[in-house]
Amino acid sequence: MELIDLSHCIEDGMITYKGLPAPIICDYLSREDSRKNYAPGTEFQIGKIEIVANTGTYLDCPFHRYAEGNDLSQIRLEQLADLNGILIDVEGIQSIGKSFFEGKDISGKAVLVHTGWSRHWRTDTYFENHPFITAEAANYLVSKKVVLVGIDSHNIDDTRTNTRPVHSVLLKNEILIVEHMTNLRSLVRKNFKFTAVPPKFVGVGTFAVRAFATII
């Protein structure tokens, strides 16, 4: 079995989305401090993480956009794991329209959009003039009943405006979104299954995932 990791590492102090705080990753109980609790030669580390939900490679579910939408605890595993996947290779394209999805076998699948933008991860360039999916394309994806849409860019929407039509239409139709992916180039011309499972939080609409593909 060949597994391909499609997630960025999450590190202390890194910025995923400009304007949101970086994660704080530290010891709650250090190995040194733990020694007094255990027999000689035995020690443990207990970590402490302070993090906003939109950090690293993360999944959006309907509650992220809609108060009445399903939160992470209500998303079925069948929507998250072992999904039939397809890669749409649009590297070098900024505005990703309907035509890039037409004629492709996308119905019922996790549609992963390879833009190549992840090469700018953790640079100022990553946040500006990034590739995005158009509203027309999002409506087409809904009409084809895709299960999930992933992208290796800063946002699935055009962030030069304050509207978010792609988030709105996909999440309204219970189509999950995974943003800030990486390594999608490894899936070019490959058949694969896709998995991206977050923790089962109640009252949360977004959280980091370990996204990966299983080559079949």
N, CA and C of each residue as an Amber inpcrd file, in Angstrom:
protein
   648
   0.8490000  -1.1930000   0.0000000   0.0000000   0.0000000   0.0000000
   0.8850000   1.2440000   0.0000000   0.6030000   2.1730000  -0.9080000
   1.3420000   3.4360000  -0.9640000   0.4540000   4.5570000  -0.4510000
   0.9160000   5.2430000   0.6030000   0.2010000   6.3820000   1.1700000
   0.9830000   7.6530000   0.8670000   0.2810000   8.7060000   0.4700000
   0.9100000   9.9830000   0.1510000   0.3350000  11.0550000   1.0670000
   1.1980000  11.6640000   1.8590000   0.7950000  12.7050000   2.8040000
   0.5220000  14.0010000   2.0400000  -0.6340000  14.6050000   2.2960000
  -1.0470000  15.8170000   1.6040000  -1.2300000  16.9930000   2.5530000
  -0.6310000  16.8940000   3.7460000  -0.8110000  17.9000000   4.7910000
   0.4860000  18.6260000   5.1100000   0.3490000  19.9070000   5.4700000
   1.4750000  20.6590000   6.0140000   1.6840000  20.3030000   7.4810000
   2.9250000  20.3850000   7.9330000   3.2020000  20.2780000   9.3690000
   2.6810000  21.5320000  10.0790000   2.2500000  21.3500000  11.3210000
   1.8410000  22.4780000  12.1650000   2.9410000  22.7080000  13.1900000
   3.4820000  23.9260000  13.1930000   4.6010000  24.2510000  14.0740000
   4.2810000  25.4720000  14.9210000   4.8900000  25.5380000  16.0810000
   4.7350000  26.6850000  16.9570000   5.0910000  27.9790000  16.2180000
   4.1900000  28.9670000  16.2790000   4.4760000  30.2870000  15.7320000
   4.1950000  30.4790000  14.2590000   3.7710000  29.4390000  13.5450000
   3.5600000  29.5940000  12.1020000   2.2010000  30.2330000  11.8340000
   2.1070000  30.9600000  10.7250000   0.8620000  31.6140000  10.3180000
   0.2690000  30.8610000   9.1340000  -0.9870000  30.4470000   9.2680000
  -1.7030000  29.8060000   8.1600000  -2.5020000  30.8300000   7.3730000
  -3.1830000  31.7080000   8.0970000  -4.0870000  32.6810000   7.4780000
  -3.7870000  34.0450000   8.0880000  -3.3890000  34.9930000   7.2470000
  -2.9900000  36.3020000   7.7380000  -4.1250000  36.9470000   8.5420000
  -3.7900000  37.4140000   9.7370000  -4.7830000  38.0150000  10.6150000
  -5.2470000  37.0950000  11.7230000  -4.9860000  35.7910000  11.5850000
  -5.3220000  34.8380000  12.6370000  -4.0630000  34.4880000  13.4300000
  -4.1980000  34.2420000  14.7220000  -3.0030000  33.9850000  15.5400000
  -2.3440000  32.6580000  15.2090000  -1.0590000  32.6230000  15.4320000
  -0.2740000  31.3960000  15.2320000  -0.5220000  30.4370000  16.3900000
  -0.3300000  29.1500000  16.1660000  -0.4570000  28.1950000  17.2630000
   0.6680000  28.3600000  18.2790000   0.3380000  28.0690000  19.5340000
   1.3340000  27.9980000  20.5950000   1.4450000  26.5310000  21.0000000
   2.6020000  25.9610000  20.8050000   2.8240000  24.5460000  21.1040000
   3.9530000  24.4680000  22.1250000   3.6550000  23.9350000  23.2980000
   4.6450000  23.9250000  24.3730000   4.3660000  22.7530000  25.3130000
   5.1660000  22.6600000  26.3410000   4.9500000  21.6320000  27.3620000
   3.9050000  22.0950000  28.3640000   2.9710000  21.2280000  28.6900000
   2.1650000  21.3990000  29.8960000   2.9130000  20.7540000  31.0600000
   3.4630000  19.5750000  30.7820000   4.3320000  18.8890000  31.7410000
   5.5720000  18.4460000  30.9830000   6.7170000  18.9770000  31.3530000
   7.9540000  18.6130000  30.6710000   8.4480000  17.2610000  31.1640000
   9.3390000  16.6530000  30.4160000   9.9260000  15.3790000  30.8300000
  10.6710000  15.5360000  32.1680000  11.3920000  16.6290000  32.2730000
  12.1480000  16.8710000  33.4990000  11.2220000  16.9640000  34.7030000
  10.1120000  17.7390000  34.5580000   9.1920000  17.9110000  35.6850000
   8.4170000  16.6370000  36.0000000   8.2510000  15.7760000  34.9850000
   7.4710000  14.5560000  35.2040000   8.2140000  13.5150000  36.0350000
   9.5230000  13.6280000  36.1280000  10.3240000  12.5750000  36.7640000
   9.9520000  12.3600000  38.2290000   9.4820000  13.4340000  38.8780000
   9.1350000  13.3110000  40.2970000   7.8770000  12.4830000  40.5130000
   7.1200000  12.2490000  39.4410000   5.8660000  11.5030000  39.5540000
   6.0250000  10.0090000  39.2940000   7.1960000   9.5920000  38.8280000
   7.3540000   8.2130000  38.3600000   8.6260000   7.5850000  38.9390000
   8.7300000   6.3040000  38.7220000   9.9060000   5.5650000  39.1700000
  11.1550000   6.0640000  38.4400000  12.3170000   5.8870000  39.0190000
  13.5630000   6.3190000  38.3490000  13.6660000   5.7640000  36.9260000
  14.0460000   6.6240000  36.0050000  14.1960000   6.2270000  34.6060000
  12.9210000   6.3250000  33.8000000  11.8250000   6.7180000  34.4540000
  10.5380000   6.8290000  33.7480000  10.1460000   8.3040000  33.6600000
   9.8300000   8.7760000  32.4650000   9.4200000  10.1670000  32.2680000
   8.4720000  10.2670000  31.0910000   7.6510000  11.3110000  31.1060000
   6.6840000  11.5580000  30.0320000   6.6400000  13.0480000  29.7170000
   6.1710000  13.3590000  28.5220000   5.8860000  14.7350000  28.1470000
   4.3970000  14.8470000  27.8480000   3.7410000  15.8410000  28.4310000
   2.3560000  16.1660000  28.0940000   2.3600000  17.5400000  27.4450000
   1.9300000  17.5920000  26.2010000   1.9710000  18.8400000  25.4570000
   0.7510000  19.7110000  25.7000000   0.9130000  20.9830000  25.4320000
  -0.1870000  21.9490000  25.4910000  -0.2290000  22.6900000  24.1660000
  -1.4090000  22.7640000  23.5730000  -1.5730000  23.4070000  22.2690000
  -2.6830000  24.4390000  22.3560000  -2.3610000  25.6770000  21.9770000
  -3.3780000  26.7350000  21.8420000  -3.4590000  27.0730000  20.3610000
  -4.6440000  26.8790000  19.7820000  -4.7230000  26.9220000  18.3200000
  -6.1020000  27.3870000  17.8760000  -6.1560000  28.2350000  16.8490000
  -7.4400000  28.5240000  16.2140000  -7.7520000  27.3920000  15.2430000
  -9.0250000  27.2040000  14.9680000  -9.4440000  26.0540000  14.1640000
  -8.8470000  26.0790000  12.7580000  -8.6720000  27.2700000  12.1990000
  -8.1530000  27.4030000  10.8350000  -6.6250000  27.4470000  10.8520000
  -6.0350000  26.3090000  11.0960000  -4.5750000  26.2130000  11.1860000
  -4.0970000  24.9960000  10.4000000  -3.0280000  25.1780000   9.6320000
  -2.4780000  24.0720000   8.8640000  -3.4060000  23.6630000   7.7290000
  -3.3500000  22.4040000   7.3720000  -4.2690000  21.8340000   6.3810000
  -5.5580000  21.4900000   7.1260000  -6.6700000  22.1170000   6.7430000
  -7.8840000  21.9350000   7.5410000  -9.1150000  21.6930000   6.6860000
 -10.1230000  21.1150000   7.3570000 -11.3910000  20.7960000   6.7180000
 -12.4720000  21.7510000   7.1930000 -13.2690000  22.2420000   6.2540000
 -14.4570000  23.0410000   6.5530000 -15.7000000  22.1850000   6.3670000
 -16.6090000  22.2370000   7.3400000 -17.9040000  21.5780000   7.1970000
 -18.9960000  22.6430000   7.2680000 -20.2560000  22.3030000   7.0400000
 -21.3120000  23.3230000   6.9300000 -21.4050000  24.3110000   8.0870000
 -21.1370000  23.8760000   9.3210000 -21.2530000  24.7720000  10.4770000
 -20.2900000  25.9510000  10.3860000 -19.2130000  25.8030000   9.6610000
 -18.2570000  26.9020000   9.4670000 -18.9350000  28.1050000   8.8280000
 -19.8790000  27.8630000   7.9490000 -20.5610000  28.9360000   7.2130000
 -21.9930000  29.1790000   7.7090000 -22.6480000  28.1140000   8.1640000
 -24.0670000  28.2040000   8.4970000 -24.3170000  27.7250000   9.9220000
 -24.9910000  28.5440000  10.7220000 -25.2570000  28.2120000  12.1220000
 -26.0410000  26.9220000  12.2760000 -26.9010000  26.6350000  11.2950000
 -27.7340000  25.4300000  11.3680000 -27.0700000  24.2280000  10.6950000
 -25.8850000  24.4110000  10.1510000 -25.2140000  23.3270000   9.4440000
 -24.5820000  22.3210000  10.3820000 -24.2710000  21.1500000   9.8540000
 -23.6260000  20.1050000  10.6510000 -22.2310000  20.5410000  11.0850000
 -21.9230000  20.3030000  12.3760000 -20.5780000  20.5790000  12.8640000
 -19.7070000  19.3340000  12.6990000 -18.4680000  19.4110000  13.1700000
 -17.5290000  18.3070000  12.9550000 -18.0070000  17.0030000  13.5800000
 -18.7130000  17.1010000  14.6980000 -19.1770000  15.8870000  15.3620000
 -20.2940000  15.1940000  14.5920000 -20.9180000  15.9260000  13.6700000
 -22.0670000  15.3920000  12.9280000 -21.7140000  14.9140000  11.5220000
 -20.4600000  15.0760000  11.1370000 -20.0240000  14.6150000   9.8200000
 -19.7550000  13.1200000   9.8770000 -20.3610000  12.3780000   8.9770000
 -20.1880000  10.9260000   8.9540000 -18.7970000  10.5610000   8.4250000
 -18.2380000   9.5040000   8.9600000 -16.9360000   9.0400000   8.4810000
 -16.9620000   8.7260000   6.9950000 -18.1070000   8.3130000   6.4900000
 -18.2350000   8.0270000   5.0530000 -18.0130000   9.2640000   4.1920000
 -18.1160000  10.4620000   4.7840000 -17.8600000  11.7030000   4.0620000
 -16.3860000  12.1180000   4.1260000 -15.6090000  11.4100000   4.9340000
 -14.2500000  11.8500000   5.2480000 -13.1560000  10.8540000   4.8780000
 -13.4890000   9.5770000   4.8450000 -12.4600000   8.5380000   4.7540000
 -12.6700000   7.6150000   3.5670000 -11.5470000   7.2400000   2.9390000
 -11.5470000   6.2460000   1.8680000 -12.4700000   6.6510000   0.7160000
 -12.4300000   7.9330000   0.3600000 -13.2590000   8.4600000  -0.7300000
 -12.5810000   8.2100000  -2.0690000 -13.3420000   7.8740000  -3.0680000
 -12.8000000   7.8360000  -4.4220000 -12.3590000   9.2460000  -4.8010000
 -11.1390000   9.3760000  -5.2820000 -10.6080000  10.7050000  -5.5610000
 -10.2450000  10.9140000  -7.0140000 -10.1910000  12.1920000  -7.3920000
  -9.7250000  12.5700000  -8.7220000  -8.9350000  13.8640000  -8.5930000
  -7.8310000  13.9660000  -9.3150000  -6.9990000  15.1660000  -9.3140000
  -7.3100000  16.0060000 -10.5420000  -7.5260000  17.2950000 -10.3290000
  -7.6780000  18.2560000 -11.4160000  -6.4210000  19.1230000 -11.4230000
  -5.6160000  18.9910000 -12.4500000  -4.3180000  19.6660000 -12.5150000
  -4.4720000  20.9980000 -13.2420000  -4.3900000  22.0990000 -12.4870000
  -4.5630000  23.4340000 -13.0700000  -3.3910000  24.3370000 -12.7050000
  -2.2220000  23.7640000 -12.5630000  -1.0590000  24.5540000 -12.1510000
  -0.8440000  25.7200000 -13.1120000  -0.6330000  26.8990000 -12.5350000
  -0.4190000  28.0990000 -13.3330000  -1.6770000  28.8890000 -13.6310000
  -2.8500000  28.3630000 -13.2260000  -4.1190000  29.0410000 -13.4590000
  -4.5730000  29.6980000 -12.1640000  -4.9790000  30.9690000 -12.2240000
  -5.4560000  31.6390000 -11.0130000  -6.9610000  31.4680000 -10.8250000
  -7.7380000  31.7850000 -11.8430000  -9.1940000  31.7060000 -11.7630000
  -9.6400000  30.3790000 -12.3750000 -10.0450000  29.4430000 -11.5290000
 -10.3200000  28.0720000 -11.9600000 -11.8110000  27.9290000 -12.2190000
 -12.1760000  27.9760000 -13.4870000 -13.5790000  27.9940000 -13.8770000
 -14.1640000  26.6190000 -14.1410000 -15.4060000  26.6290000 -14.5210000
 -16.1970000  25.4190000 -14.7680000 -15.5500000  24.5010000 -15.8030000
 -14.9180000  25.0770000 -16.8030000 -14.3960000  24.2800000 -17.9190000
 -13.3330000  23.2640000 -17.4770000 -12.6450000  23.5470000 -16.3720000
 -11.6010000  22.6300000 -15.9070000 -12.1730000  21.3500000 -15.3010000
 -13.4560000  21.3700000 -14.9920000 -14.1010000  20.2050000 -14.3900000
 -15.0230000  19.4720000 -15.3590000 -15.4070000  20.1460000 -16.4340000
 -16.3220000  19.5380000 -17.3960000 -15.6530000  18.3660000 -18.1010000
 -16.4360000  17.3360000 -18.3390000 -15.9170000  16.1640000 -19.0280000
 -15.0950000  15.2390000 -18.1660000 -14.9470000  15.5740000 -16.8780000
 -14.1960000  14.7310000 -15.9510000 -15.1690000  13.8800000 -15.1300000
 -14.7190000  12.7070000 -14.7470000 -15.5430000  11.7900000 -13.9520000
 -15.4470000  12.1810000 -12.4770000 -16.2030000  13.2060000 -12.0870000
 -16.0720000  13.7640000 -10.7400000 -17.2410000  13.4210000  -9.8210000
 -18.3320000  12.9170000 -10.3390000 -19.5270000  12.6720000  -9.5250000
 -19.2290000  11.6900000  -8.3900000 -19.6600000  12.0710000  -7.1730000
 -19.4920000  11.2080000  -6.0230000 -18.0630000  11.0850000  -5.5220000
 -17.1750000  11.9720000  -5.9660000 -15.7570000  11.8430000  -5.6180000
 -15.2420000  13.0260000  -4.8030000 -14.0830000  12.8130000  -4.1960000
 -13.2950000  13.8970000  -3.6340000 -12.4810000  14.4980000  -4.7710000
 -12.7350000  15.7550000  -5.0640000 -12.0820000  16.4440000  -6.1750000
 -10.9540000  17.3070000  -5.6100000  -9.7220000  16.9550000  -5.9090000
  -8.5580000  17.6760000  -5.4070000  -7.9710000  18.5290000  -6.5330000
  -7.8110000  19.8190000  -6.2620000  -7.3880000  20.7820000  -7.2780000
  -5.9330000  21.1580000  -7.0470000  -5.0810000  20.7210000  -7.9720000
  -3.6430000  20.9730000  -7.8700000  -3.2990000  22.2700000  -8.5900000
  -2.9530000  23.3070000  -7.8040000  -2.5620000  24.5980000  -8.3740000
  -1.0570000  24.8290000  -8.2900000  -0.3820000  24.0720000  -7.4430000
   1.0460000  24.2820000  -7.2350000   1.3640000  25.4060000  -6.2590000
   0.3140000  26.0570000  -5.7100000   0.5320000  27.2290000  -4.8600000
   1.1900000  26.8820000  -3.5250000   1.1400000  25.6360000  -3.1310000
   1.7320000  25.2570000  -1.8440000   3.2420000  25.4840000  -1.8120000
   3.8460000  25.6860000  -2.9640000   5.2900000  25.9850000  -2.9680000
   5.5890000  27.3120000  -2.2680000   4.5520000  28.1670000  -2.1080000
   4.7400000  29.4640000  -1.4440000   4.3950000  29.4150000   0.0440000
   4.0810000  28.2370000   0.5690000   3.6930000  28.0800000   1.9730000
   4.6970000  28.7500000   2.9080000   4.1710000  29.5010000   3.8590000
   4.9620000  30.2180000   4.8590000   5.8410000  31.3170000   4.2560000
   5.3480000  31.9040000   3.1710000   5.9490000  33.1100000   2.6070000
   4.8430000  34.1450000   2.4200000   5.2150000  35.4100000   2.2720000
   4.2130000  36.4620000   2.0420000   3.4550000  36.2490000   0.7450000
   4.1200000  35.6590000  -0.2380000   3.4920000  35.4260000  -1.5400000
   2.2570000  34.5330000  -1.4190000   2.2640000  33.6210000  -0.4610000
   1.1810000  32.6530000  -0.3070000  -0.1750000  33.3300000  -0.1460000
  -0.2060000  34.5050000   0.4810000  -1.4670000  35.1530000   0.8280000
  -2.0390000  36.0310000  -0.2810000  -1.2660000  36.3460000  -1.2950000
  -1.6740000  37.3310000  -2.2880000  -1.8640000  36.7120000  -3.6700000
  -2.9580000  37.0950000  -4.3380000  -3.2170000  36.6880000  -5.7300000
  -3.1330000  35.1720000  -5.9190000  -3.6630000  34.4470000  -4.9730000
  -3.6170000  32.9900000  -4.9850000  -4.6660000  32.4090000  -5.9420000
  -4.4890000  31.1830000  -6.4040000  -5.5100000  30.5160000  -7.2260000
  -6.7740000  30.2580000  -6.4140000  -7.9140000  30.2740000  -7.1160000
  -9.2050000  30.0670000  -6.4710000 -10.1880000  29.4680000  -7.4690000
 -11.2580000  28.8860000  -6.9520000 -12.3300000  28.3320000  -7.7820000
 -13.4220000  29.3840000  -7.9450000 -13.9920000  29.4950000  -9.1220000
 -15.0320000  30.4870000  -9.3660000 -16.3870000  30.0020000  -8.8650000
 -17.2950000  30.9550000  -8.6970000 -18.6500000  30.6210000  -8.2610000
 -19.3370000  29.7110000  -9.2760000 -19.1390000  29.9660000 -10.5690000
 -19.7410000  29.1220000 -11.6040000 -19.2440000  27.6820000 -11.4870000
 -17.9510000  27.5290000 -11.2350000 -17.3890000  26.1900000 -11.0810000
 -17.9610000  25.4950000  -9.8540000 -18.1340000  26.2520000  -8.7730000
 -18.7000000  25.6720000  -7.5500000 -20.1080000  25.1520000  -7.8030000
 -20.9070000  25.9010000  -8.5170000 -22.2630000  25.4490000  -8.8420000
 -22.2330000  24.2010000  -9.7090000 -21.2630000  24.1220000 -10.6050000
 -21.1300000  22.9200000 -11.4330000 -20.7540000  21.7220000 -10.5640000
 -19.8550000  21.9080000  -9.6190000 -19.4650000  20.8230000  -8.7210000
 -20.6670000  20.3250000  -7.9130000 -21.5160000  21.2470000  -7.4970000
 -22.7460000  20.8610000  -6.7980000 -23.6330000  20.0340000  -7.7100000
 -23.7750000  20.4780000  -8.9610000 -24.6510000  19.7690000  -9.9010000
 -24.1600000  18.3500000 -10.1830000 -22.8600000  18.1230000 -10.0450000
 -22.2790000  16.7970000 -10.2750000 -22.2110000  15.9620000  -8.9930000
 -22.6970000  16.5500000  -7.9020000 -22.7900000  15.8260000  -6.6200000
 -21.4320000  15.2760000  -6.1530000 -20.4170000  16.1310000  -6.1890000
 -19.1330000  15.7310000  -5.6280000 -19.2650000  15.6590000  -4.1060000
 -18.3720000  14.9450000  -3.4530000 -18.4540000  14.7340000  -2.0070000
 -17.6160000  15.7640000  -1.2460000 -16.4760000  16.1220000  -1.8180000
 -15.5090000  16.9810000  -1.1340000 -14.6660000  17.6660000  -2.1950000
 -14.2280000  18.8880000  -1.8920000 -13.3250000  19.6150000  -2.7910000
 -12.1200000  20.0710000  -1.9780000 -10.9280000  19.7330000  -2.4470000
  -9.6990000  20.1540000  -1.7890000  -8.8620000  21.0020000  -2.7220000
  -8.0350000  21.8660000  -2.1350000  -7.1830000  22.7340000  -2.9450000
  -5.8800000  23.0240000  -2.1950000  -4.7910000  23.1500000  -2.9270000
  -3.4790000  23.4340000  -2.3240000  -3.1650000  24.9220000  -2.3960000
  -4.1510000  25.7420000  -2.0560000  -4.0150000  27.1920000  -2.1330000
  -4.4340000  27.8190000  -0.8120000  -4.2470000  29.1260000  -0.7230000
  -4.5640000  29.8760000   0.4900000  -6.0580000  29.8720000   0.8090000
  -6.8910000  29.8140000  -0.2150000  -8.3360000  29.8070000  -0.0140000
  -8.9990000  29.2750000  -1.2680000 -10.1160000  28.5890000  -1.1030000
 -10.8450000  28.0830000  -2.2590000 -11.5980000  29.2070000  -2.9590000
 -11.8300000  30.3210000  -2.2410000 -12.4830000  31.5160000  -2.7780000
 -11.4540000  32.5800000  -3.1310000 -11.8750000  33.5330000  -3.9310000
 -11.0770000  34.7110000  -4.2470000 -11.1410000  35.6620000  -3.0560000
 -10.0510000  35.8400000  -2.3370000 -10.0600000  36.6650000  -1.1330000
  -9.8380000  38.1520000  -1.4150000  -9.8010000  38.5280000  -2.6770000
  -9.6880000  39.9550000  -3.0000000 -11.0070000  40.6780000  -2.7760000
 -12.0980000  39.9220000  -2.5700000 -13.3840000  40.4960000  -2.2080000
 -13.7920000  39.9060000  -0.8550000 -14.8370000  40.4740000  -0.2520000
 -15.2870000  39.9460000   1.0360000 -16.4630000  38.9880000   0.8930000
 -16.7530000  38.5620000  -0.3310000 -17.7620000  37.5210000  -0.5420000
 -17.0680000  36.1710000  -0.5830000 -17.7930000  35.1330000  -0.2620000
 -17.2300000  33.7800000  -0.2820000 -18.2340000  32.8350000  -0.9530000
 -18.4560000  33.0380000  -2.2690000 -19.4910000  32.2450000  -2.9480000
 -19.2050000  30.7550000  -2.9990000 -17.9390000  30.3670000  -3.0890000
 -17.6130000  28.9450000  -3.2020000 -17.8620000  28.2450000  -1.8650000
 -17.3640000  28.8350000  -0.7800000 -17.6940000  28.2940000   0.5340000
 -19.2110000  28.1960000   0.7140000 -19.8940000  29.2600000   0.3360000
 -21.3390000  29.3230000   0.5790000 -22.0890000  28.2260000  -0.1450000
 -21.8080000  28.0400000  -1.4200000 -22.5900000  27.0660000  -2.1970000
 -22.1790000  25.6360000  -1.8820000 -20.8890000  25.3870000  -1.6940000
 -20.4630000  24.0230000  -1.3900000 -20.9650000  23.5790000  -0.0110000
 -20.7520000  24.4130000   0.9970000 -21.1380000  24.0150000   2.3490000
 -22.6560000  23.9710000   2.5150000 -23.3750000  24.8210000   1.8080000
 -24.8430000  24.7550000   1.8420000 -25.3350000  23.4080000   1.3420000
 -24.5950000  22.8240000   0.4100000 -24.9680000  21.5330000  -0.1650000
 -24.2010000  20.3740000   0.4770000 -23.6300000  20.6230000   1.6540000
 -22.9430000  19.5990000   2.4530000 -21.7640000  18.9620000   1.7150000
 -21.1220000  19.7620000   0.8730000 -19.8830000  19.3420000   0.2220000
 -18.7290000  19.9060000   1.0460000 -17.9180000  19.0300000   1.5920000
 -16.8340000  19.4350000   2.4760000 -15.6880000  20.0710000   1.6860000
 -14.9000000  20.8890000   2.3850000 -13.7880000  21.6130000   1.7740000
 -12.5190000  21.3340000   2.5680000 -11.4140000  21.0700000   1.8730000
 -10.1010000  20.9840000   2.5180000  -9.1870000  22.0020000   1.8400000
  -8.6440000  22.9170000   2.6470000  -7.7640000  23.9680000   2.1230000
  -6.3420000  23.7880000   2.6550000  -5.4110000  24.4960000   2.0220000
  -3.9940000  24.4840000   2.4180000  -3.4000000  23.0740000   2.3070000
  -3.6990000  22.3990000   1.2270000  -3.1070000  21.0890000   1.0060000
  -1.7110000  21.2450000   0.4110000  -1.0060000  20.1470000   0.3130000
   0.3310000  20.1700000  -0.2870000   0.6110000  18.8250000  -0.9400000
   1.6650000  18.7950000  -1.7460000   2.1450000  17.5490000  -2.3540000
   1.1540000  16.9350000  -3.3420000   0.2240000  17.7230000  -3.8650000
  -0.7650000  17.1740000  -4.7990000  -0.1220000  16.7520000  -6.1200000
   1.0340000  17.3210000  -6.4340000   1.7250000  16.9130000  -7.6590000
   1.9910000  15.4020000  -7.6780000   2.1180000  14.8130000  -6.5000000
   2.4020000  13.3730000  -6.4100000   1.2440000  12.5090000  -6.8920000
   0.0700000  13.1270000  -7.0790000  -1.1110000  12.3610000  -7.4940000
  -1.3930000  12.4570000  -8.9910000  -0.5720000  13.1990000  -9.7170000
  -0.7900000  13.3410000 -11.1620000  -0.7470000  11.9630000 -11.8350000
  -1.7950000  11.6860000 -12.6090000  -1.9430000  10.4390000 -13.3700000
  -1.9860000   9.1940000 -12.4620000  -2.4950000   9.3600000 -11.2420000
  -2.6290000   8.2130000 -10.3430000  -4.0850000   8.0470000  -9.9120000
  -4.4680000   6.8140000  -9.6820000  -5.7700000   6.5110000  -9.1010000
  -5.5960000   6.4200000  -7.5900000  -6.5210000   7.0100000  -6.8410000
  -6.3230000   7.0630000  -5.3990000  -7.6490000   7.1860000  -4.6480000
  -7.5560000   6.8310000  -3.3670000  -8.6040000   7.1160000  -2.3940000
  -8.1070000   8.2590000  -1.5170000  -9.0480000   9.0350000  -0.9740000
  -8.6720000  10.2160000  -0.1910000  -9.2950000  10.1620000   1.1950000
  -8.5020000  10.5600000   2.2000000  -8.9660000  10.5880000   3.5900000
  -8.5030000  11.8840000   4.2510000  -9.4110000  12.5210000   5.0030000
  -9.0820000  13.7190000   5.7800000 -10.0390000  13.7770000   6.9650000
  -9.6090000  13.2850000   8.1130000 -10.4960000  13.1520000   9.2740000
 -10.0570000  14.0950000  10.4010000 -10.9320000  15.0150000  10.8270000
 -10.6330000  15.8840000  11.9680000 -11.1280000  15.2690000  13.2710000
 -10.7490000  15.8290000  14.4190000 -11.3430000  15.3920000  15.6850000
 -12.8520000  15.6470000  15.6970000 -13.5490000  14.9540000  16.5870000
 -15.0140000  14.9820000  16.6360000 -15.5000000  16.0730000  17.6010000
 -15.2270000  17.3270000  17.2470000 -15.6120000  18.4570000  18.0850000
 -17.0850000  18.8170000  17.9080000 -17.7520000  19.1420000  19.0010000
 -19.1120000  19.6850000  18.9760000 -19.0170000  21.2070000  18.9130000
 -19.7990000  21.8230000  18.0410000 -19.8340000  23.2790000  17.9550000
 -18.6520000  23.8940000  17.2570000 -17.9740000  23.1240000  16.4120000
 -16.8210000  23.6180000  15.6390000 -17.0280000  23.2370000  14.1740000
 -16.7210000  24.1590000  13.2720000 -16.9550000  23.9130000  11.8560000
 -15.7090000  23.7040000  11.0220000 -14.5390000  23.8860000  11.6350000
 -13.2720000  23.7730000  10.9190000 -12.2300000  23.2050000  11.8630000
 -11.3730000  22.3300000  11.3550000 -10.2170000  21.9200000  12.1550000
  -9.1870000  21.2410000  11.2820000  -7.9750000  21.2090000  11.8060000
  -6.8550000  20.5910000  11.0980000  -7.0880000  19.1020000  10.8830000
  -6.5790000  18.6070000   9.7550000  -6.6790000  17.1850000   9.4070000
  -5.3080000  16.6760000   8.9730000  -5.1150000  15.3790000   9.0740000
  -3.9900000  14.7250000   8.4090000  -4.5600000  14.1350000   7.1260000
  -4.4780000  14.8850000   6.0590000  -5.0280000  14.4730000   4.7800000
  -4.0190000  13.5830000   4.0430000  -4.5120000  12.5030000   3.4500000
  -3.6050000  11.6340000   2.7050000  -4.3530000  10.8850000   1.6210000
  -3.5980000  10.4290000   0.6520000  -4.1360000   9.6190000  -0.4410000
  -3.5770000   8.2140000  -0.3420000  -4.4270000   7.2440000  -0.6620000
  -4.0210000   5.8500000  -0.7750000  -4.0140000   5.4890000  -2.2520000
  -2.8690000   5.1750000  -2.7940000  -2.7780000   4.8450000  -4.2200000
  -3.3630000   3.4580000  -4.4690000  -4.2010000   3.3620000  -5.4950000
  -4.8650000   2.0930000  -5.7960000  -4.5660000   1.6680000  -7.2300000
